[in-house]
Amino acid sequence: MSCDSDIGPPSSESPFFTLYPRLSLLTLLVLLTLPLLYEMPWVGMAGMGIIGAKAGVIRTSDPIDGASATERLQKRADTDTDVCTRWSAQSAVVNGTVYVYGGHSTTEPGQKNDTWSNDFFTVDLTKSWDISAPSIKGLPQPSGPPAVANGYLWNSYDSLYLYGGIVSDSPPATPDPYSLWEYQIKSGKWIEHSNPKTSKGNNTDPGNQPVQQTGEGAGISIPELGLAYYFAGHLDAFTTPGWSVQTPRIYLKSLLEFTFPGYSNNGVESLAGGKTAGSDGVWRNVTQGGIQDQAKFPSRADGVLVHVPGFGAKGILLSIGGGQEKSFSQMNVIDVYDIATSTWYKQATSGPSPKLRVNPCAVAASAPDGSSTNIYMYGGQNLIPYGQQIQYDDMWVLTVPSFTWVEVDTKGQSVPPARVGASCSIWDGQIVVVGGYTGPDLSCETGFYVFSAKDLKWENNFNALSGGNPQNQQSSQEKDPAGLSGSYGYEVPGAVQSVIGGNSKGGATITAPARAATQGPLATGKAITYTVTDSNGAVSTQTGTAYSGGNNNGRNGPNIGAIVAGVVAGCFAVLAAYLGFCAWVYRRQLTLYKSHVAMSQRAAAGAPNEKSSFLPSSTESSSQPTGKGTSITDQGSGVGVASMRVTATNSNEAVPPLPTGLWPPAGRSSSVDSANDDLMLGQEPSFVGVLLNPRRSLRVINRD
């Protein structure tokens, strides 16, 4: 007679429904740990990871519409890099490569005509080189983009965008209707985006206006925000189709904004609600930003535009230098644009100011701890009196947030000839100068120079540093998209420290403008600051966080990265505590199991004086089914539970008395009884079983 049906009632829980929620919990814990793994060195610090891209923008895969963008496949001969002089070109640096397009170039001394070109070449900043033999490479001259000078080459992380510029005036050329030309770096193809129009947004024109080509304005790219800007400039017969050379030049003070494809911009109505720009990007023409429409905000051309992170939700732009035919913009008062609010302000500087000038070049470098951003301005010229221009060879530093000018002492150094219209880039904390007009006295030159931003010294070679991420940010800033590109290896020079305090790593003691700001982001905001650790792990500088207020792009407000890290760390702590608890329960249950097995064996062997609360009385034992053919079977439930069969094959053989705990009270069905079944029927507990059902195991050891 089989007794399988008598070994405990069926469990009230299906094994599937017992395991499923616990497996789901473990899966959830594993998923929560993946963000932490994303930052581990063996997973990778940049680019695509195991859970997607690290970029904080929404990228789209919209195909390029043939009606709005034309792919120009035709290529011409590679650019001849052997020239006599070059100046007023458009340039951008992406991932350690400087791209230089167009501008003026001469192939023989004294050449005055036919200087406009669409030359296109690169300068490699991933290798070290001497200024007499720079690492340059000619790229194919494109057949579509125009030969222009004094425009700007915007850059995202994967494309270049040619905006603006002036076509040849000797011999005279006629500009075409404006198109934005995009160079896709990976494929090496040029794409035309024709007939662009503006969109309505904060402090803008009415929208749906044709984008005009302007020249001699100031440009800047902010790829981490997906934004680019072109400020002021002018319109004339060499920028605008249909204009006569007799038409007076018109100077501008508008700020043209371009949102890169795949990026959002809450300053544009059409991108409200987190929408992203399509393959043609989105244009916005800011004309009414704060003081922008007032007389004290003059029109100008030939200045520079620099981005400084911090102070507002998206950072600020600084307009430096520039002017008109007979006037210049102040150098002791800087126009400051708050990107998040689309508003212009003015900020006075301290210290002796540079001479008034047009067409300098400028770059920005961040202190390792971010407590100061130092803007390096080089060269330029004075246009007055007309025909007697004076080029400059001086280097100045405008340190922010102090807004103090510091003139660099270059006496005794091998200073390049004074120049105007040079292209400047910063990488590995070194300023690379390409080209520049030096006046009629210098016939030819190599045209490549290097200035050490931390040593304040002109060098004879570019020294490529090892390490750094693709954006070449300071090591302490690599996890923050706001960290300035090109600052890797940069340290605050002593001449700047003497003005703002601190040390080479930062720690500036002057953290506000020396001449107090009365309104705007400089009055209410702060720099983004970081903790800097030395190679031995010691903290060399430590400062507080910078931003206050709202957050549009993860650049200020709550530190999302820290919150995520805290949540992940908390999950790990909970998981560790859970595993530790389960291990303790498992050890207790295993000890109890071994004890019960030993007692059962002694009871079966008739050990004298053996007593156990788990052994039934003789009455209870005699009430259990025994005899020939009797079998006891338990299939158990849960992970790690086996089966046990006790069989008497002969009526004369004694069957050991079974513990009362094996037989649940009538009408009772519980996981506790099932656990007791496992324990008393010889089922050795497993750690996995405890892990998935600790409550059942805990009740068993508590009941014991």
Order of alpha helices (4+ residues) and beta strands (2+ residues): alpha-beta-beta-beta-beta-beta-beta-beta-beta-beta-beta-beta-beta-beta-beta-beta-beta-beta-beta-beta-beta-beta-beta-beta-beta-beta-beta-beta-beta-beta-beta-beta-beta-beta-beta-beta-beta-beta-alpha-alpha-beta-beta-alpha-alpha-beta-beta-alpha-alpha-alpha
